């Protein structure tokens, strides 16, 4: 991935997810109500899904386009299929 504002936004998203996971750990340690813990689990999972979708979109816009433009459409499409499979199998 090249450095850009998209990558910076992605880093910010990931740092927020890390904070959510750290908060989950604290909540479990402190015996927070299960409903509250589950709410934060859901929020962290949704944040990861959005992060994965952003990465997949970026892959399509940059990597797939570059691969097709450089005449390697077959391999590029195979790589795209693998990326989509990995993303859809995450949930």
PDB file of N, CA, C and O in Angstrom:
ATOM      1  N   UNK A   1       0.836  -1.185   0.000  1.00  0.00           N
ATOM      2  CA  UNK A   1       0.000   0.000   0.000  1.00  0.00           C
ATOM      3  C   UNK A   1       0.878   1.244   0.000  1.00  0.00           C
ATOM      4  O   UNK A   1       1.837   1.336   0.766  1.00  0.00           O
ATOM      5  N   UNK A   2       0.550   2.181  -0.846  1.00  0.00           N
ATOM      6  CA  UNK A   2       1.298   3.427  -0.888  1.00  0.00           C
ATOM      7  C   UNK A   2       0.762   4.380   0.175  1.00  0.00           C
ATOM      8  O   UNK A   2      -0.391   4.275   0.593  1.00  0.00           O
ATOM      9  N   UNK A   3       1.609   5.307   0.604  1.00  0.00           N
ATOM     10  CA  UNK A   3       1.201   6.307   1.589  1.00  0.00           C
ATOM     11  C   UNK A   3       0.280   7.328   0.934  1.00  0.00           C
ATOM     12  O   UNK A   3       0.589   7.859  -0.133  1.00  0.00           O
ATOM     13  N   UNK A   4      -0.818   7.593   1.559  1.00  0.00           N
ATOM     14  CA  UNK A   4      -1.744   8.606   1.080  1.00  0.00           C
ATOM     15  C   UNK A   4      -2.698   8.946   2.214  1.00  0.00           C
ATOM     16  O   UNK A   4      -2.600   8.396   3.311  1.00  0.00           O
ATOM     17  N   UNK A   5      -3.613   9.852   1.939  1.00  0.00           N
ATOM     18  CA  UNK A   5      -4.600  10.173   2.963  1.00  0.00           C
ATOM     19  C   UNK A   5      -5.482   8.965   3.254  1.00  0.00           C
ATOM     20  O   UNK A   5      -5.965   8.813   4.376  1.00  0.00           O
ATOM     21  N   UNK A   6      -5.703   8.094   2.252  1.00  0.00           N
ATOM     22  CA  UNK A   6      -6.473   6.875   2.495  1.00  0.00           C
ATOM     23  C   UNK A   6      -5.780   5.995   3.524  1.00  0.00           C
ATOM     24  O   UNK A   6      -6.425   5.439   4.413  1.00  0.00           O
ATOM     25  N   UNK A   7      -4.477   5.871   3.401  1.00  0.00           N
ATOM     26  CA  UNK A   7      -3.716   5.044   4.331  1.00  0.00           C
ATOM     27  C   UNK A   7      -3.726   5.683   5.720  1.00  0.00           C
ATOM     28  O   UNK A   7      -3.835   4.980   6.725  1.00  0.00           O
ATOM     29  N   UNK A   8      -3.617   6.984   5.779  1.00  0.00           N
ATOM     30  CA  UNK A   8      -3.673   7.667   7.067  1.00  0.00           C
ATOM     31  C   UNK A   8      -5.031   7.458   7.735  1.00  0.00           C
ATOM     32  O   UNK A   8      -5.108   7.241   8.944  1.00  0.00           O
ATOM     33  N   UNK A   9      -6.092   7.525   6.947  1.00  0.00           N
ATOM     34  CA  UNK A   9      -7.431   7.270   7.493  1.00  0.00           C
ATOM     35  C   UNK A   9      -7.538   5.840   7.996  1.00  0.00           C
ATOM     36  O   UNK A   9      -8.138   5.584   9.040  1.00  0.00           O
ATOM     37  N   UNK A  10      -6.960   4.920   7.258  1.00  0.00           N
ATOM     38  CA  UNK A  10      -6.978   3.517   7.652  1.00  0.00           C
ATOM     39  C   UNK A  10      -6.226   3.324   8.974  1.00  0.00           C
ATOM     40  O   UNK A  10      -6.680   2.581   9.844  1.00  0.00           O
ATOM     41  N   UNK A  11      -5.094   3.981   9.121  1.00  0.00           N
ATOM     42  CA  UNK A  11      -4.341   3.903  10.380  1.00  0.00           C
ATOM     43  C   UNK A  11      -5.176   4.441  11.540  1.00  0.00           C
ATOM     44  O   UNK A  11      -5.172   3.861  12.626  1.00  0.00           O
ATOM     45  N   UNK A  12      -5.886   5.536  11.321  1.00  0.00           N
ATOM     46  CA  UNK A  12      -6.746   6.088  12.384  1.00  0.00           C
ATOM     47  C   UNK A  12      -7.835   5.099  12.756  1.00  0.00           C
ATOM     48  O   UNK A  12      -8.125   4.911  13.938  1.00  0.00           O
ATOM     49  N   UNK A  13      -8.441   4.464  11.758  1.00  0.00           N
ATOM     50  CA  UNK A  13      -9.478   3.458  12.035  1.00  0.00           C
ATOM     51  C   UNK A  13      -8.917   2.307  12.861  1.00  0.00           C
ATOM     52  O   UNK A  13      -9.541   1.852  13.819  1.00  0.00           O
ATOM     53  N   UNK A  14      -7.733   1.845  12.478  1.00  0.00           N
ATOM     54  CA  UNK A  14      -7.125   0.716  13.177  1.00  0.00           C
ATOM     55  C   UNK A  14      -6.794   1.094  14.617  1.00  0.00           C
ATOM     56  O   UNK A  14      -7.002   0.294  15.529  1.00  0.00           O
ATOM     57  N   UNK A  15      -6.283   2.294  14.829  1.00  0.00           N
ATOM     58  CA  UNK A  15      -5.988   2.739  16.201  1.00  0.00           C
ATOM     59  C   UNK A  15      -7.260   2.788  17.046  1.00  0.00           C
ATOM     60  O   UNK A  15      -7.228   2.458  18.231  1.00  0.00           O
ATOM     61  N   UNK A  16      -8.377   3.196  16.444  1.00  0.00           N
ATOM     62  CA  UNK A  16      -9.648   3.207  17.183  1.00  0.00           C
ATOM     63  C   UNK A  16     -10.072   1.788  17.533  1.00  0.00           C
ATOM     64  O   UNK A  16     -10.572   1.538  18.629  1.00  0.00           O
ATOM     65  N   UNK A  17      -9.873   0.861  16.606  1.00  0.00           N
ATOM     66  CA  UNK A  17     -10.222  -0.543  16.864  1.00  0.00           C
ATOM     67  C   UNK A  17      -9.360  -1.097  17.994  1.00  0.00           C
ATOM     68  O   UNK A  17      -9.856  -1.808  18.869  1.00  0.00           O
ATOM     69  N   UNK A  18      -8.079  -0.774  17.974  1.00  0.00           N
ATOM     70  CA  UNK A  18      -7.182  -1.204  19.050  1.00  0.00           C
ATOM     71  C   UNK A  18      -7.695  -0.673  20.386  1.00  0.00           C
ATOM     72  O   UNK A  18      -7.703  -1.397  21.382  1.00  0.00           O
ATOM     73  N   UNK A  19      -8.115   0.567  20.409  1.00  0.00           N
ATOM     74  CA  UNK A  19      -8.676   1.142  21.629  1.00  0.00           C
ATOM     75  C   UNK A  19      -9.933   0.417  22.079  1.00  0.00           C
ATOM     76  O   UNK A  19     -10.135   0.202  23.274  1.00  0.00           O
ATOM     77  N   UNK A  20     -10.785   0.037  21.120  1.00  0.00           N
ATOM     78  CA  UNK A  20     -11.991  -0.710  21.471  1.00  0.00           C
ATOM     79  C   UNK A  20     -11.641  -2.064  22.078  1.00  0.00           C
ATOM     80  O   UNK A  20     -12.255  -2.485  23.058  1.00  0.00           O
ATOM     81  N   UNK A  21     -10.663  -2.742  21.503  1.00  0.00           N
ATOM     82  CA  UNK A  21     -10.269  -4.055  22.009  1.00  0.00           C
ATOM     83  C   UNK A  21      -9.643  -3.918  23.400  1.00  0.00           C
ATOM     84  O   UNK A  21      -9.879  -4.753  24.273  1.00  0.00           O
ATOM     85  N   UNK A  22      -8.856  -2.878  23.604  1.00  0.00           N
ATOM     86  CA  UNK A  22      -8.294  -2.641  24.933  1.00  0.00           C
ATOM     87  C   UNK A  22      -9.413  -2.354  25.943  1.00  0.00           C
ATOM     88  O   UNK A  22      -9.355  -2.807  27.087  1.00  0.00           O
ATOM     89  N   UNK A  23     -10.412  -1.611  25.518  1.00  0.00           N
ATOM     90  CA  UNK A  23     -11.550  -1.335  26.397  1.00  0.00           C
ATOM     91  C   UNK A  23     -12.305  -2.620  26.714  1.00  0.00           C
ATOM     92  O   UNK A  23     -12.763  -2.812  27.841  1.00  0.00           O
ATOM     93  N   UNK A  24     -12.436  -3.497  25.726  1.00  0.00           N
ATOM     94  CA  UNK A  24     -13.074  -4.801  25.962  1.00  0.00           C
ATOM     95  C   UNK A  24     -12.321  -5.577  27.037  1.00  0.00           C
ATOM     96  O   UNK A  24     -12.929  -6.160  27.934  1.00  0.00           O
ATOM     97  N   UNK A  25     -11.015  -5.578  26.941  1.00  0.00           N
ATOM     98  CA  UNK A  25     -10.198  -6.292  27.918  1.00  0.00           C
ATOM     99  C   UNK A  25     -10.427  -5.732  29.317  1.00  0.00           C
ATOM    100  O   UNK A  25     -10.576  -6.481  30.282  1.00  0.00           O
ATOM    101  N   UNK A  26     -10.455  -4.410  29.412  1.00  0.00           N
ATOM    102  CA  UNK A  26     -10.695  -3.778  30.718  1.00  0.00           C
ATOM    103  C   UNK A  26     -12.089  -4.127  31.245  1.00  0.00           C
ATOM    104  O   UNK A  26     -12.267  -4.410  32.429  1.00  0.00           O
ATOM    105  N   UNK A  27     -13.070  -4.100  30.346  1.00  0.00           N
ATOM    106  CA  UNK A  27     -14.446  -4.392  30.763  1.00  0.00           C
ATOM    107  C   UNK A  27     -14.562  -5.816  31.309  1.00  0.00           C
ATOM    108  O   UNK A  27     -15.228  -6.043  32.319  1.00  0.00           O
ATOM    109  N   UNK A  28     -13.923  -6.763  30.647  1.00  0.00           N
ATOM    110  CA  UNK A  28     -13.964  -8.147  31.110  1.00  0.00           C
ATOM    111  C   UNK A  28     -13.248  -8.257  32.456  1.00  0.00           C
ATOM    112  O   UNK A  28     -13.744  -8.896  33.384  1.00  0.00           O
ATOM    113  N   UNK A  29     -12.085  -7.632  32.548  1.00  0.00           N
ATOM    114  CA  UNK A  29     -11.307  -7.658  33.788  1.00  0.00           C
ATOM    115  C   UNK A  29     -12.099  -7.077  34.955  1.00  0.00           C
ATOM    116  O   UNK A  29     -12.035  -7.585  36.074  1.00  0.00           O
ATOM    117  N   UNK A  30     -12.848  -6.005  34.682  1.00  0.00           N
ATOM    118  CA  UNK A  30     -13.592  -5.318  35.739  1.00  0.00           C
ATOM    119  C   UNK A  30     -14.973  -5.908  35.984  1.00  0.00           C
ATOM    120  O   UNK A  30     -15.687  -5.466  36.883  1.00  0.00           O
ATOM    121  N   UNK A  31     -15.353  -6.906  35.189  1.00  0.00           N
ATOM    122  CA  UNK A  31     -16.660  -7.539  35.388  1.00  0.00           C
ATOM    123  C   UNK A  31     -17.830  -6.700  34.911  1.00  0.00           C
ATOM    124  O   UNK A  31     -18.892  -6.709  35.533  1.00  0.00           O
ATOM    125  N   UNK A  32     -17.652  -5.982  33.829  1.00  0.00           N
ATOM    126  CA  UNK A  32     -18.730  -5.149  33.275  1.00  0.00           C
ATOM    127  C   UNK A  32     -19.903  -6.039  32.875  1.00  0.00           C
ATOM    128  O   UNK A  32     -19.718  -7.228  32.614  1.00  0.00           O
ATOM    129  N   UNK A  33     -21.104  -5.476  32.826  1.00  0.00           N
ATOM    130  CA  UNK A  33     -22.267  -6.261  32.413  1.00  0.00           C
ATOM    131  C   UNK A  33     -22.065  -6.869  31.010  1.00  0.00           C
ATOM    132  O   UNK A  33     -21.529  -6.225  30.109  1.00  0.00           O
ATOM    133  N   UNK A  34     -22.499  -8.095  30.861  1.00  0.00           N
ATOM    134  CA  UNK A  34     -22.326  -8.825  29.593  1.00  0.00           C
ATOM    135  C   UNK A  34     -22.905  -8.054  28.413  1.00  0.00           C
ATOM    136  O   UNK A  34     -22.320  -8.039  27.329  1.00  0.00           O
ATOM    137  N   UNK A  35     -24.055  -7.414  28.622  1.00  0.00           N
ATOM    138  CA  UNK A  35     -24.684  -6.677  27.526  1.00  0.00           C
ATOM    139  C   UNK A  35     -23.783  -5.548  27.033  1.00  0.00           C
ATOM    140  O   UNK A  35     -23.711  -5.288  25.832  1.00  0.00           O
ATOM    141  N   UNK A  36     -23.098  -4.878  27.960  1.00  0.00           N
ATOM    142  CA  UNK A  36     -22.193  -3.794  27.589  1.00  0.00           C
ATOM    143  C   UNK A  36     -20.979  -4.329  26.832  1.00  0.00           C
ATOM    144  O   UNK A  36     -20.537  -3.740  25.846  1.00  0.00           O
ATOM    145  N   UNK A  37     -20.450  -5.453  27.308  1.00  0.00           N
ATOM    146  CA  UNK A  37     -19.307  -6.070  26.642  1.00  0.00           C
ATOM    147  C   UNK A  37     -19.708  -6.497  25.231  1.00  0.00           C
ATOM    148  O   UNK A  37     -18.969  -6.263  24.274  1.00  0.00           O
ATOM    149  N   UNK A  38     -20.864  -7.116  25.106  1.00  0.00           N
ATOM    150  CA  UNK A  38     -21.330  -7.566  23.793  1.00  0.00           C
ATOM    151  C   UNK A  38     -21.569  -6.393  22.845  1.00  0.00           C
ATOM    152  O   UNK A  38     -21.330  -6.506  21.643  1.00  0.00           O
ATOM    153  N   UNK A  39     -22.033  -5.286  23.378  1.00  0.00           N
ATOM    154  CA  UNK A  39     -22.218  -4.095  22.533  1.00  0.00           C
ATOM    155  C   UNK A  39     -20.890  -3.631  21.961  1.00  0.00           C
ATOM    156  O   UNK A  39     -20.805  -3.281  20.784  1.00  0.00           O
ATOM    157  N   UNK A  40     -19.859  -3.627  22.785  1.00  0.00           N
ATOM    158  CA  UNK A  40     -18.549  -3.200  22.307  1.00  0.00           C
ATOM    159  C   UNK A  40     -17.939  -4.239  21.366  1.00  0.00           C
ATOM    160  O   UNK A  40     -17.236  -3.875  20.422  1.00  0.00           O
ATOM    161  N   UNK A  41     -18.196  -5.527  21.608  1.00  0.00           N
ATOM    162  CA  UNK A  41     -17.746  -6.563  20.670  1.00  0.00           C
ATOM    163  C   UNK A  41     -18.364  -6.312  19.299  1.00  0.00           C
ATOM    164  O   UNK A  41     -17.684  -6.388  18.276  1.00  0.00           O
ATOM    165  N   UNK A  42     -19.643  -6.017  19.291  1.00  0.00           N
ATOM    166  CA  UNK A  42     -20.334  -5.743  18.030  1.00  0.00           C
ATOM    167  C   UNK A  42     -19.733  -4.509  17.337  1.00  0.00           C
ATOM    168  O   UNK A  42     -19.505  -4.518  16.128  1.00  0.00           O
ATOM    169  N   UNK A  43     -19.485  -3.467  18.108  1.00  0.00           N
ATOM    170  CA  UNK A  43     -18.918  -2.242  17.530  1.00  0.00           C
ATOM    171  C   UNK A  43     -17.524  -2.499  16.951  1.00  0.00           C
ATOM    172  O   UNK A  43     -17.205  -2.011  15.867  1.00  0.00           O
ATOM    173  N   UNK A  44     -16.698  -3.256  17.662  1.00  0.00           N
ATOM    174  CA  UNK A  44     -15.349  -3.558  17.168  1.00  0.00           C
ATOM    175  C   UNK A  44     -15.411  -4.425  15.914  1.00  0.00           C
ATOM    176  O   UNK A  44     -14.648  -4.218  14.970  1.00  0.00           O
ATOM    177  N   UNK A  45     -16.322  -5.393  15.910  1.00  0.00           N
ATOM    178  CA  UNK A  45     -16.487  -6.257  14.738  1.00  0.00           C
ATOM    179  C   UNK A  45     -16.947  -5.438  13.529  1.00  0.00           C
ATOM    180  O   UNK A  45     -16.449  -5.634  12.421  1.00  0.00           O
ATOM    181  N   UNK A  46     -17.879  -4.537  13.737  1.00  0.00           N
ATOM    182  CA  UNK A  46     -18.353  -3.682  12.645  1.00  0.00           C
ATOM    183  C   UNK A  46     -17.230  -2.776  12.144  1.00  0.00           C
ATOM    184  O   UNK A  46     -17.092  -2.562  10.940  1.00  0.00           O
ATOM    185  N   UNK A  47     -16.432  -2.246  13.063  1.00  0.00           N
ATOM    186  CA  UNK A  47     -15.312  -1.391  12.668  1.00  0.00           C
ATOM    187  C   UNK A  47     -14.298  -2.179  11.840  1.00  0.00           C
ATOM    188  O   UNK A  47     -13.768  -1.659  10.859  1.00  0.00           O
ATOM    189  N   UNK A  48     -14.026  -3.419  12.222  1.00  0.00           N
ATOM    190  CA  UNK A  48     -13.120  -4.266  11.438  1.00  0.00           C
ATOM    191  C   UNK A  48     -13.692  -4.548  10.056  1.00  0.00           C
ATOM    192  O   UNK A  48     -12.961  -4.556   9.066  1.00  0.00           O
ATOM    193  N   UNK A  49     -14.996  -4.778   9.993  1.00  0.00           N
ATOM    194  CA  UNK A  49     -15.638  -5.029   8.690  1.00  0.00           C
ATOM    195  C   UNK A  49     -15.498  -3.807   7.784  1.00  0.00           C
ATOM    196  O   UNK A  49     -15.199  -3.946   6.598  1.00  0.00           O
ATOM    197  N   UNK A  50     -15.708  -2.632   8.325  1.00  0.00           N
ATOM    198  CA  UNK A  50     -15.568  -1.406   7.529  1.00  0.00           C
ATOM    199  C   UNK A  50     -14.117  -1.209   7.088  1.00  0.00           C
ATOM    200  O   UNK A  50     -13.850  -0.769   5.969  1.00  0.00           O
ATOM    201  N   UNK A  51     -13.204  -1.534   7.964  1.00  0.00           N
ATOM    202  CA  UNK A  51     -11.785  -1.425   7.648  1.00  0.00           C
ATOM    203  C   UNK A  51     -11.444  -2.406   6.511  1.00  0.00           C
ATOM    204  O   UNK A  51     -10.756  -2.034   5.560  1.00  0.00           O
ATOM    205  N   UNK A  52     -11.913  -3.633   6.607  1.00  0.00           N
ATOM    206  CA  UNK A  52     -11.675  -4.614   5.553  1.00  0.00           C
ATOM    207  C   UNK A  52     -12.274  -4.189   4.229  1.00  0.00           C
ATOM    208  O   UNK A  52     -11.659  -4.373   3.179  1.00  0.00           O
ATOM    209  N   UNK A  53     -13.468  -3.624   4.268  1.00  0.00           N
ATOM    210  CA  UNK A  53     -14.111  -3.151   3.035  1.00  0.00           C
ATOM    211  C   UNK A  53     -13.309  -2.019   2.408  1.00  0.00           C
ATOM    212  O   UNK A  53     -13.178  -1.950   1.186  1.00  0.00           O
ATOM    213  N   UNK A  54     -12.773  -1.132   3.240  1.00  0.00           N
ATOM    214  CA  UNK A  54     -11.956  -0.029   2.724  1.00  0.00           C
ATOM    215  C   UNK A  54     -10.686  -0.563   2.072  1.00  0.00           C
ATOM    216  O   UNK A  54     -10.265  -0.068   1.026  1.00  0.00           O
ATOM    217  N   UNK A  55     -10.080  -1.567   2.684  1.00  0.00           N
ATOM    218  CA  UNK A  55      -8.871  -2.165   2.112  1.00  0.00           C
ATOM    219  C   UNK A  55      -9.191  -2.853   0.793  1.00  0.00           C
ATOM    220  O   UNK A  55      -8.430  -2.734  -0.167  1.00  0.00           O
ATOM    221  N   UNK A  56     -10.301  -3.566   0.734  1.00  0.00           N
ATOM    222  CA  UNK A  56     -10.700  -4.236  -0.506  1.00  0.00           C
ATOM    223  C   UNK A  56     -10.978  -3.214  -1.616  1.00  0.00           C
ATOM    224  O   UNK A  56     -10.566  -3.416  -2.758  1.00  0.00           O
ATOM    225  N   UNK A  57     -11.673  -2.123  -1.287  1.00  0.00           N
ATOM    226  CA  UNK A  57     -11.915  -1.076  -2.283  1.00  0.00           C
ATOM    227  C   UNK A  57     -10.603  -0.490  -2.794  1.00  0.00           C
ATOM    228  O   UNK A  57     -10.429  -0.268  -3.992  1.00  0.00           O
ATOM    229  N   UNK A  58      -9.694  -0.247  -1.872  1.00  0.00           N
ATOM    230  CA  UNK A  58      -8.387   0.296  -2.254  1.00  0.00           C
ATOM    231  C   UNK A  58      -7.637  -0.688  -3.155  1.00  0.00           C
ATOM    232  O   UNK A  58      -6.998  -0.286  -4.127  1.00  0.00           O
ATOM    233  N   UNK A  59      -7.719  -1.964  -2.829  1.00  0.00           N
ATOM    234  CA  UNK A  59      -7.079  -2.994  -3.644  1.00  0.00           C
ATOM    235  C   UNK A  59      -7.629  -2.966  -5.071  1.00  0.00           C
ATOM    236  O   UNK A  59      -6.875  -3.062  -6.040  1.00  0.00           O
ATOM    237  N   UNK A  60      -8.923  -2.838  -5.184  1.00  0.00           N
ATOM    238  CA  UNK A  60      -9.549  -2.802  -6.514  1.00  0.00           C
ATOM    239  C   UNK A  60      -9.126  -1.548  -7.270  1.00  0.00           C
ATOM    240  O   UNK A  60      -8.752  -1.621  -8.440  1.00  0.00           O
ATOM    241  N   UNK A  61      -9.186  -0.396  -6.601  1.00  0.00           N
ATOM    242  CA  UNK A  61      -8.851   0.871  -7.269  1.00  0.00           C
ATOM    243  C   UNK A  61      -7.396   0.959  -7.689  1.00  0.00           C
ATOM    244  O   UNK A  61      -7.087   1.539  -8.730  1.00  0.00           O
ATOM    245  N   UNK A  62      -6.505   0.397  -6.900  1.00  0.00           N
ATOM    246  CA  UNK A  62      -5.083   0.589  -7.172  1.00  0.00           C
ATOM    247  C   UNK A  62      -4.430  -0.668  -7.752  1.00  0.00           C
ATOM    248  O   UNK A  62      -3.904  -0.636  -8.864  1.00  0.00           O
ATOM    249  N   UNK A  63      -4.462  -1.748  -7.018  1.00  0.00           N
ATOM    250  CA  UNK A  63      -3.730  -2.955  -7.418  1.00  0.00           C
ATOM    251  C   UNK A  63      -4.350  -3.624  -8.644  1.00  0.00           C
ATOM    252  O   UNK A  63      -3.637  -4.002  -9.574  1.00  0.00           O
ATOM    253  N   UNK A  64      -5.662  -3.770  -8.645  1.00  0.00           N
ATOM    254  CA  UNK A  64      -6.319  -4.427  -9.774  1.00  0.00           C
ATOM    255  C   UNK A  64      -6.175  -3.569 -11.027  1.00  0.00           C
ATOM    256  O   UNK A  64      -5.835  -4.078 -12.095  1.00  0.00           O
ATOM    257  N   UNK A  65      -6.430  -2.294 -10.900  1.00  0.00           N
ATOM    258  CA  UNK A  65      -6.297  -1.400 -12.045  1.00  0.00           C
ATOM    259  C   UNK A  65      -4.870  -1.433 -12.604  1.00  0.00           C
ATOM    260  O   UNK A  65      -4.680  -1.517 -13.818  1.00  0.00           O
ATOM    261  N   UNK A  66      -3.879  -1.367 -11.729  1.00  0.00           N
ATOM    262  CA  UNK A  66      -2.481  -1.400 -12.180  1.00  0.00           C
ATOM    263  C   UNK A  66      -2.157  -2.724 -12.860  1.00  0.00           C
ATOM    264  O   UNK A  66      -1.470  -2.741 -13.882  1.00  0.00           O
ATOM    265  N   UNK A  67      -2.641  -3.830 -12.310  1.00  0.00           N
ATOM    266  CA  UNK A  67      -2.375  -5.132 -12.908  1.00  0.00           C
ATOM    267  C   UNK A  67      -2.967  -5.271 -14.295  1.00  0.00           C
ATOM    268  O   UNK A  67      -2.328  -5.808 -15.199  1.00  0.00           O
ATOM    269  N   UNK A  68      -4.189  -4.786 -14.464  1.00  0.00           N
ATOM    270  CA  UNK A  68      -4.840  -4.851 -15.774  1.00  0.00           C
ATOM    271  C   UNK A  68      -4.126  -3.935 -16.765  1.00  0.00           C
ATOM    272  O   UNK A  68      -3.903  -4.312 -17.915  1.00  0.00           O
ATOM    273  N   UNK A  69      -3.770  -2.738 -16.317  1.00  0.00           N
ATOM    274  CA  UNK A  69      -3.081  -1.794 -17.202  1.00  0.00           C
ATOM    275  C   UNK A  69      -1.719  -2.315 -17.650  1.00  0.00           C
ATOM    276  O   UNK A  69      -1.257  -1.973 -18.738  1.00  0.00           O
ATOM    277  N   UNK A  70      -1.078  -3.130 -16.833  1.00  0.00           N
ATOM    278  CA  UNK A  70       0.238  -3.664 -17.176  1.00  0.00           C
ATOM    279  C   UNK A  70       0.141  -5.006 -17.892  1.00  0.00           C
ATOM    280  O   UNK A  70       1.147  -5.698 -18.051  1.00  0.00           O
ATOM    281  N   UNK A  71      -1.054  -5.378 -18.321  1.00  0.00           N
ATOM    282  CA  UNK A  71      -1.224  -6.561 -19.154  1.00  0.00           C
ATOM    283  C   UNK A  71      -1.227  -7.882 -18.427  1.00  0.00           C
ATOM    284  O   UNK A  71      -1.044  -8.925 -19.055  1.00  0.00           O
ATOM    285  N   UNK A  72      -1.430  -7.876 -17.118  1.00  0.00           N
ATOM    286  CA  UNK A  72      -1.441  -9.121 -16.365  1.00  0.00           C
ATOM    287  C   UNK A  72      -2.843  -9.380 -15.808  1.00  0.00           C
ATOM    288  O   UNK A  72      -3.012  -9.629 -14.614  1.00  0.00           O
ATOM    289  N   UNK A  73      -3.839  -9.317 -16.686  1.00  0.00           N
ATOM    290  CA  UNK A  73      -5.235  -9.401 -16.261  1.00  0.00           C
ATOM    291  C   UNK A  73      -5.563 -10.730 -15.598  1.00  0.00           C
ATOM    292  O   UNK A  73      -6.278 -10.748 -14.596  1.00  0.00           O
ATOM    293  N   UNK A  74      -5.069 -11.832 -16.119  1.00  0.00           N
ATOM    294  CA  UNK A  74      -5.387 -13.146 -15.559  1.00  0.00           C
ATOM    295  C   UNK A  74      -4.955 -13.289 -14.118  1.00  0.00           C
ATOM    296  O   UNK A  74      -5.749 -13.662 -13.255  1.00  0.00           O
ATOM    297  N   UNK A  75      -3.698 -12.993 -13.862  1.00  0.00           N
ATOM    298  CA  UNK A  75      -3.179 -13.093 -12.495  1.00  0.00           C
ATOM    299  C   UNK A  75      -3.855 -12.071 -11.588  1.00  0.00           C
ATOM    300  O   UNK A  75      -4.166 -12.364 -10.433  1.00  0.00           O
ATOM    301  N   UNK A  76      -4.078 -10.879 -12.114  1.00  0.00           N
ATOM    302  CA  UNK A  76      -4.714  -9.819 -11.338  1.00  0.00           C
ATOM    303  C   UNK A  76      -6.113 -10.243 -10.897  1.00  0.00           C
ATOM    304  O   UNK A  76      -6.502 -10.020  -9.750  1.00  0.00           O
ATOM    305  N   UNK A  77      -6.859 -10.848 -11.802  1.00  0.00           N
ATOM    306  CA  UNK A  77      -8.210 -11.299 -11.451  1.00  0.00           C
ATOM    307  C   UNK A  77      -8.170 -12.455 -10.459  1.00  0.00           C
ATOM    308  O   UNK A  77      -9.028 -12.547  -9.581  1.00  0.00           O
ATOM    309  N   UNK A  78      -7.185 -13.332 -10.588  1.00  0.00           N
ATOM    310  CA  UNK A  78      -7.018 -14.412  -9.608  1.00  0.00           C
ATOM    311  C   UNK A  78      -6.734 -13.833  -8.218  1.00  0.00           C
ATOM    312  O   UNK A  78      -7.303 -14.273  -7.219  1.00  0.00           O
ATOM    313  N   UNK A  79      -5.844 -12.841  -8.177  1.00  0.00           N
ATOM    314  CA  UNK A  79      -5.528 -12.187  -6.902  1.00  0.00           C
ATOM    315  C   UNK A  79      -6.757 -11.480  -6.322  1.00  0.00           C
ATOM    316  O   UNK A  79      -6.976 -11.501  -5.111  1.00  0.00           O
ATOM    317  N   UNK A  80      -7.545 -10.863  -7.180  1.00  0.00           N
ATOM    318  CA  UNK A  80      -8.769 -10.208  -6.723  1.00  0.00           C
ATOM    319  C   UNK A  80      -9.731 -11.235  -6.142  1.00  0.00           C
ATOM    320  O   UNK A  80     -10.330 -11.002  -5.092  1.00  0.00           O
ATOM    321  N   UNK A  81      -9.880 -12.360  -6.814  1.00  0.00           N
ATOM    322  CA  UNK A  81     -10.769 -13.413  -6.314  1.00  0.00           C
ATOM    323  C   UNK A  81     -10.311 -13.896  -4.939  1.00  0.00           C
ATOM    324  O   UNK A  81     -11.135 -14.119  -4.053  1.00  0.00           O
ATOM    325  N   UNK A  82      -9.001 -14.058  -4.759  1.00  0.00           N
ATOM    326  CA  UNK A  82      -8.470 -14.470  -3.449  1.00  0.00           C
ATOM    327  C   UNK A  82      -8.780 -13.423  -2.385  1.00  0.00           C
ATOM    328  O   UNK A  82      -9.173 -13.760  -1.267  1.00  0.00           O
ATOM    329  N   UNK A  83      -8.603 -12.161  -2.736  1.00  0.00           N
ATOM    330  CA  UNK A  83      -8.871 -11.082  -1.780  1.00  0.00           C
ATOM    331  C   UNK A  83     -10.349 -11.060  -1.384  1.00  0.00           C
ATOM    332  O   UNK A  83     -10.675 -10.908  -0.206  1.00  0.00           O
ATOM    333  N   UNK A  84     -11.229 -11.210  -2.353  1.00  0.00           N
ATOM    334  CA  UNK A  84     -12.670 -11.221  -2.067  1.00  0.00           C
ATOM    335  C   UNK A  84     -13.013 -12.431  -1.201  1.00  0.00           C
ATOM    336  O   UNK A  84     -13.787 -12.315  -0.251  1.00  0.00           O
ATOM    337  N   UNK A  85     -12.439 -13.598  -1.527  1.00  0.00           N
ATOM    338  CA  UNK A  85     -12.684 -14.797  -0.713  1.00  0.00           C
ATOM    339  C   UNK A  85     -12.242 -14.578   0.732  1.00  0.00           C
ATOM    340  O   UNK A  85     -12.966 -14.919   1.667  1.00  0.00           O
ATOM    341  N   UNK A  86     -11.074 -14.018   0.906  1.00  0.00           N
ATOM    342  CA  UNK A  86     -10.586 -13.777   2.266  1.00  0.00           C
ATOM    343  C   UNK A  86     -11.476 -12.803   3.017  1.00  0.00           C
ATOM    344  O   UNK A  86     -11.767 -12.993   4.198  1.00  0.00           O
ATOM    345  N   UNK A  87     -11.903 -11.765   2.325  1.00  0.00           N
ATOM    346  CA  UNK A  87     -12.763 -10.779   2.988  1.00  0.00           C
ATOM    347  C   UNK A  87     -14.117 -11.373   3.334  1.00  0.00           C
ATOM    348  O   UNK A  87     -14.616 -11.151   4.437  1.00  0.00           O
ATOM    349  N   UNK A  88     -14.717 -12.112   2.434  1.00  0.00           N
ATOM    350  CA  UNK A  88     -16.057 -12.649   2.707  1.00  0.00           C
ATOM    351  C   UNK A  88     -16.033 -13.794   3.708  1.00  0.00           C
ATOM    352  O   UNK A  88     -17.045 -14.062   4.355  1.00  0.00           O
ATOM    353  N   UNK A  89     -14.905 -14.475   3.849  1.00  0.00           N
ATOM    354  CA  UNK A  89     -14.806 -15.557   4.829  1.00  0.00           C
ATOM    355  C   UNK A  89     -14.470 -15.063   6.216  1.00  0.00           C
ATOM    356  O   UNK A  89     -14.373 -15.861   7.149  1.00  0.00           O
ATOM    357  N   UNK A  90     -14.293 -13.781   6.370  1.00  0.00           N
ATOM    358  CA  UNK A  90     -13.949 -13.226   7.672  1.00  0.00           C
ATOM    359  C   UNK A  90     -15.134 -13.218   8.636  1.00  0.00           C
ATOM    360  O   UNK A  90     -14.948 -13.134   9.850  1.00  0.00           O
ATOM    361  N   UNK A  91     -16.327 -13.303   8.108  1.00  0.00           N
ATOM    362  CA  UNK A  91     -17.492 -13.074   8.974  1.00  0.00           C
ATOM    363  C   UNK A  91     -18.394 -14.263   9.039  1.00  0.00           C
ATOM    364  O   UNK A  91     -19.415 -14.226   9.726  1.00  0.00           O
TER     365      UNK A  91
END
